[in-house]
Amino acid sequence: ERRSQAHRSSSLHENSLRDLAEVRRKLREAMKEKDRLVKMQSPSRLPHPPLDLRSHVEGCGHSVGSCPLVSLTPQKCRGSLVKVGGRIKTWRKRWFVFDTKLGQLSYYLDRTEAKRKGVISFQAIDDVYFDHLRRAPQSPDPSLTFCLKTLGRLYYLVAPNDVAQRIWMEVLLTAVEGPSA
């Protein structure tokens, strides 16, 4: 009987190892396919004319000229937003720069843009939406809070006013949806 139990245990162990090897193989295939798809969607490979960011935002009905808190050019959007920290959950004012040429959103200690605190590739941006459910921890202004979801993190951001909030959300959505949006 012991021999029979040992044989069943050994057989079960072998089956588990085969299953694990199969799962690992499928995971490797899935990762290769993901890398292939990301490369296909790379901004450098997409055949589209450069986006005039300011014209795009104005064309969506946003009154850029009436909001001195956001600086918008054909290629960049700059302005202050308040964000909550990743590890230590404190709210800090940061200077943000959305750069269509570099394909990234950077944030700095202040408007001098001397000390970069972080950078988010456009490819990593998954979604932008209002914080309707009020999930941001102790937001300084829940009505002006919005979320920037990336592949690795959820950023909570607070705009200085409702016009700036709508402009920033429209700008960030261009990274998600592409220039034809």
ZIRAVEN-V211272 format. One record per helix or strand. SS is the DSSP state (2 for helix, 1 for strand). FROM is the first residue (numbers start at 1). LEN is the number of residues. If there is no record, write none. Layout:
# ZIRAVEN-V211272
((SS;FROM;LEN) (SS;FROM;LEN))
This chain:
# ZIRAVEN-V211272
((2;2;39) (2;53;7) (2;64;3) (1;70;3) (1;76;9) (1;91;9) (1;104;5) (1;116;6) (2;122;3) (1;125;6) (2;142;3) (1;145;6) (1;154;5) (2;162;16))
